[in-house]
Amino acid sequence: MRVLLAAGANPNIRDSKHDSDAIGWAAFFTRPEIVQILGDHATNAPDSSGY
């Protein structure tokens, strides 16, 4: 997960069948470590202004 995010993977993409993103699926399958990584990534990601 960390390697994919560092390489620029977009964790906000939603699947077409259930309309869920990566953090939604991690929560559904009770994977708190993945939820934490995704949450940390969202907190540390630059905003759309580039800052």
C-alpha positions in Angstrom: 0.0 0.0 0.0 2.7 2.5 0.9 4.7 1.8 -2.3 1.6 2.3 -4.4 0.7 5.5 -2.7 4.3 6.8 -2.9 4.2 6.0 -6.7 1.1 8.1 -7.1 -1.7 5.6 -6.8 -5.1 7.4 -6.3 -6.8 5.9 -3.2 -10.0 7.9 -4.0 -10.9 5.9 -7.1 -14.3 4.2 -6.5 -15.3 0.8 -7.9 -18.2 0.8 -10.3 -20.2 -2.0 -8.6 -20.4 -0.8 -5.0 -19.1 2.8 -5.3 -16.6 2.3 -2.6 -13.0 3.6 -2.4 -9.9 1.9 -0.8 -10.6 3.2 2.7 -14.2 2.0 2.5 -13.1 -1.5 1.5 -10.4 -1.6 4.1 -13.0 -0.6 6.8 -15.5 -3.2 5.4 -12.9 -6.0 5.7 -11.8 -4.8 9.1 -8.2 -3.8 8.1 -7.4 -1.0 10.5 -3.7 -1.0 9.5 -4.8 -0.1 5.9 -7.3 2.5 7.1 -4.5 4.1 9.1 -2.1 4.2 6.2 -4.7 5.7 3.9 -5.7 8.2 6.6 -2.1 9.2 7.1 -1.7 9.6 3.4 -4.7 11.8 3.1 -3.4 14.0 5.9 0.0 14.3 4.4 -1.0 14.7 0.8 -0.6 18.1 -0.8 -3.8 19.9 -1.5 -4.9 20.9 -5.0 -3.1 24.3 -4.7 0.3 22.5 -4.6 1.2 23.5 -1.0 
